[in-house]
Amino acid sequence: MGLPDFGPSTDLFSHHCEVHSHNAAATAEQNGKWSGIGAAAAALQARMALEDLFQPLTVRSLTTPNRFAMAPMTRQASPGGVPGPEVAEYYRRRAAGGVGLIITEGVRLPDPAAGYPSSIPTLAGDDGLAGWRRVVDGVHREGGTIAAQLWHQGAERDDADGVVPVSPSGLDGLGRPKGRALETAELPELAELFARAAVTARDIGFDAVEVHGAHGYLLDEFLWARTNLREDGYGGPIGGRTRFPAEVVAAIRAAVGPDYPIIFRFSQWKGLDYQASIAEHPEQLQELLAPLVDAGVDVLHPSTRRHYAAAFPDHDPDLSLAGWTGKLTGLPVITVGSVGLETQFRSEKQGELIRPASVERLVAQFDAGEFDVVAIGRALLADPGWVNRLRDGNLDGFSGYDPATALAALA
């Protein structure tokens, strides 16, 4: 079944996919005799924008079949760090459901301090690597592509197993002492740990890697002034705080070569503080991102809880963080945050069914050039075929997100 045929009187996707066209609509209303032409033009523009979301994107050696990604979501379903057949099937279903780029859940670096619990998958050991090959092969069989997200939890690591967490300054996201600060001499080896994991991912068959630099974990702890109080050149002003994440990227680039794609995920918000910020205005964001770009990042993935929220409303009342990221760097950008659902990420009440929402603003943002790829989270947990529903004009069949059902088991 093809894309919907939008006509002048078509209700775009039966209210779930009404595409924002206020400029054309306002003109039509002011000039009544042109209203029919204005509606037809808006409908045509909407259809073209949606079609473009289903066009390929090439970044270095990676070509995604469309502009839809699965957002990384921790599932803790890999006993001993080994992703089993059910994990492979979980990812395969999303690729079969239309997702062009799977970004895996965070994959623990092969170091005890990198993550806990052990049910989070890792890139180490014969069984673990065989499990990931099964995942990659399943996604590829469905025509999808897949990136491994490389994750070090830093001070946010649970120390229940007795392992001492490490971080820039021995502080958690609330500024409380936790674990220990990394010595300057330890940083090069830690960067190489990321690089070796990226090489392993490449050799297994992953199409790209994503470096997790968001949500208050290790690399984000370097970027964030609250958790980085270092005085050794890796803290202080933004340039110092970005230094180690950029060195990690540079180490990965040197290890994987010039053609392998590197994605970098960052965020303003943190797991312990939704109001946190690593950049107060666009100039600071540019200063923070430029070293990462220079080090070899190909795609930036700004994580937000609402993809449509204005990042710096005093500078632009509408432009999202994804929009600012692309504007300041010129790189391809992945947007994310409450796509297809009414309630913003992590604001659900226990037992609450999150209702479907229009993708009107999403398509309008894409049409305006704010992003290149959209990552979908909870909607894909609820319905692995959400992307195909959008393509086929069948979002009325999507009932929303029930955490109790969607998170009960891999499905």
N, C-alpha and C positions, 0 to 999 in steps of 0.2 A: 504494500500500500504506500502510495507516495505522500508527499507533503500536502497539506490542505490547500485547496484552491480558493484563495481569499478573493471575494468579490466585493462590490461596493457596499452591500448590506450584510456581509458575513460577520457574525459574532465570533471574533477570533478565539478559537479553541474553547468556545462555550464558557466564557468568562475566566477560565484558568490562564489563558494565554493572550489576553487583550494587550496588544502592543501599543505602547505609549507613542502618541503622535500629536502632542498638544499644539505644536507649531502649525502643522497643516490643518488641524481641526479648528484652531482659533481663527485662522484666516478664512476658512469656509463659513464659520458662523457669522463673521462680520460681513461676508458677501454671500448672502443667501442663494443667489442664483448660481453660485459656483459650488454649493455644498455637495452635490453629487460627485463632481470632479474631485473635490478635496478628499472625500471619503474614499474614492477609488484609488487616488494617489497614495493615501495613507495605508490602505490595505496592501497595495503593491509593494510599498516600502517595507511593510512588516513581513510580508512573505519573502522578500529578497534577503532581509536581515536573518530570518530564521534559516533559510537555505544556506546562507554563508556559515552559520554555526555547524553545519554538517559538511563543510569543506575541509580538506586535509590541511595540516600545518607541518612544515618541515623546519627543524632546528638541528643543525649539524647532521649527524647520522640518523636522527629520529624523525620519522614521519608518522604523525598520528592521523587516523582516518577521519576524525572530526575534532571538534573543539570541546568535547566533554571529557572531564577527568573524574575519577573517583577520589575523593579527598582521603587523606590518611587518617585512619581511625583505629586506635588501639583496641584489640579484642581479647588479648591474653588467652588464646586458645591453642597455644603451641607448647605442650608439656616438655620441659627440659630444653626449651628454645627451638624445638624442631617442628616446623609446619607440616602437619600431616595431610592425608588425602582430603579431609573435610575442609581444610584451609584452601587447598588448591581448588576445590569445587566452589567454595565461596567466592573467590576472585574470578573464576571462569564464568560463573553465572552473570556477574556484572559486565564482563566483556561481551558475553552473548546478548546481554540486554541493551547493548548499544554504546557502552562507554569506550571511548577511543584510547584513553590513557589511564591505566590503573596506577595510583600512587599507593604503595603498600602502607600498612600500619608501620609505626616506628620500629626499626630493626636495631636491636642492641648491638653496639660495637663489641667486639670480642675482648672485653676487659671486665673484670668483676665489678669495678666501680661505675661502669657505664649504665647499668640499669637493673631494675628489680620490679616484679618477680621473674622467676625463670620461665614462666609461661609466656612471656614476651619473646618473640622469635629472635634468633641471632644469626649472623653470617659466619658460622664456625662449625667444624666437625663434619665428618662424612655424612652423617644422617641429616644434619641441618642443611647442608648444601644440596643433598639429593632432594630434600623436601622443597627447597626453593626452585630447583630445576623443574620439578613437577608443577609448581605454581606457574612459572614462566611459560612452560610448554602449553599449559591449558589456556592461558590468556592468548598466546600466539595462535593457537588453533582456531580461536574465535575471531581472529583478525584484529585483535587489540594489541596495544603496546603497554609496557609496564616499567615503572621506575621504583627502585628501592629507596626508602627513606632511611637515612643514616642518623642514628639517635644516640645521644649521650645525655642522661638526665641531670647531670650536675648535682647541685644541692637538693634538688627535688626528689632524688633517689631515696626510697624508703631504706632505712638502715636496720630493718628488723632481723636481717640475717647476719648482722655484726660487721658488715663491710662499711667502712667510713666513706661517706660521700665527699667528692672533691668539687671545687668550684673556684671562681676567680678570687673570692675574698672570704670564703667560709661563711657565707650568709645565705639564708633562704629568701624567698620572694617577699617576705614581710620584714626583711632586714634583721632577722634573728640569727644568732650564731648557730651554725649547723655544719658538721663535718670539718674539713680543713681547706685552707687555701692552697692552690697549686703553686709549686715553686716555679720560678722562671725557667729553670733548667728542664722542667718536665714538659714544657709546651711543645717543643719540636717533635718529641716522640708521640705526643697526643695527636698532633696534626698528621703525623705519619700513620697513626692508627686509623684515622678517617680515610687516608689515601689507600691503605691496604684493603680496607673494606670496600672501597669503590672499585678497586681492581677486581676483587673477588666477585662483586655484583656484575661487573662487565663480563667476566669470564664465564659466569653461570648462564648469561644470556639476557640479563636485564637491559632494557633499551636506554636507560638513563639512571642517574641517581639524584635524589633530592637530599640536600643537607638541611637537617632540622635546626633552624636558628630562631625558633619562636617559642612563645608560651611560657617563658621563664626557665627553660632548660639551659644546659651548659653554655652553648654559644650565645644564647640570648642573655644569659647572666653577664657575659662580657659586654654586650651592647648596652645594658641597662645600668644607669648611674647608681640606682639603689643597691644593686648587688655587686658592683665593680668599684671597689675602693683602692685599687692597686696604684702603686707609685713607681712602677718599673718600666714605664713606656707602654704598658698594656691596659692602662686605665686613664682617668682624668678626662680631657676633652674627647669629643666624639671620635676624632682620628685615632686616638689611643685605644678607645674601647672597641673600635672596629678592627684593630690590628690583628688580633688572634683569629677571629672568624675569617678574615681575608687570607691569613696564612694557611688556614685549613683548606680553603678553596684553591689556593695556589698549589698546595701539596697534592691535592686531588688532580688538578689539571696536569701537573707534571707527570703524575703516575698513569693517568688514563689516556693521555695524548690529546691532540688538538681537535679530534672529531667527535668525542664522546660527550653527550650533553650533561651539563650540571645545572640543576635547579636549586635555588636557595629560598627556603621559607623563613619569613620573619613576621613579627606581629608587634602591634602596640600593646594589646591586652595580654595579661598573664593569667596562668591558672589560679593564682592566689590574689589577683587584683585586676578586675575588668577595666578599671579606669586608668591603668598604668599607661605610660607613654615613653618611647625611646626617642621620639622626634616631636617637638612642640610646634614646628612650622615647616613649610616645604624646604627651606634652605637647610635645616638640620637633616631632613630626610635625604636630601641630595648628598650632603657631606657623609652621611652614614652609608649610603648605597654605593657611592662612586668607587671606594676601594674594593668592594666585592665584585663589581663589574670589571675593574682593571685586573683583578686576580683570576678571572676566567668564568664567572657565572654567565650562563646563557639565558636562563629564564628566572624571573622573580615571582615568588608566590606569597604576596602579602595576605596573611590570615586575618580575617575580620569575622565578627559574629553576625553582621548584616552586610551583605555585599553592596547594598545601596546607600549606606550611611556616608555622609560627607566627612572626609578625613580632617580637613582644615576649614571649617565653615567661615572663619573670618577672612579667608583668602578666596574661597569659592564655595558658595552655599550648596553645591550639588556634587562636586567631583569626589569620587570615592578614593580610597587608599590605592586601589588598583590603578585607577585613572592617573593619580599623581605619580605613581611608580613608573608607569609607562612614559608619562610626559617628561619626567626628570632623567630617565636613563635611556630611553629608546629601545629597551629590550622587550621581548614578548613577556606578557604578564598573565598569571592565573588569578582569577577572582574566586572568592568563596564566601559563604556565610548565609545560612538560612535560605538557600535556593529551593523554591517550590513549597515552602512551608511558612505559616503565619508567624510562629513564635521564634524569636532569635535563639541561637545556639546557647545551651546551658541556662535557659530560663524556664525549663519545663517544670511543672508541678507533678508530684508523684501521682501516678494513675491518670494523668491528663493525656488525651488524644490531641496531637497537634494537627490542626486542619491544613489542607492544601491551600496554597496561595498562588496568585497570578504570577506569571513570569514576565509580565509587561515591562517592568523596570529593567529586568535583566536583558531582555532583547534590545530595549532602547539604549542601554549602556554599551552593549556590543556594537550596535549600529553607530554609536557616537565614537567608537574607537577606544573605549576605556580599558578593554581587556582583550586577550586573544584566546584564552581557554577558561572555561568555568568548571570549578571543582564542586562536586555534589556530595553531600555527606548523608545526613539522616534520611533524606528521601530515597537514597539508594539502599540503605539498610532496610527500609520498609518495603521497597519494591525494586528488585534488581533490574527490572525492565523499564524503569522510569524514562530513560533517554529514548527508547523506542516508542514509548507512549507519546512523548512530545513530538517525535518525528511523524507519527501516524495521526496526530490530532486526537488522541484518545486519553488525555489527562483526566477526563471525567471518571475514568476507571480507577484513578489513584485516590485512595481513601484517607491518606495522611500517615502520620507517624505515631505509632503506639510504642513507647519505650519498653514496656513490659513484654511485648511480643517481639519487637525487632531485636532486642538485646538478650533475649532468653537463650538463644543458641545461634551458631552460624547457620545462615539460611540464604 
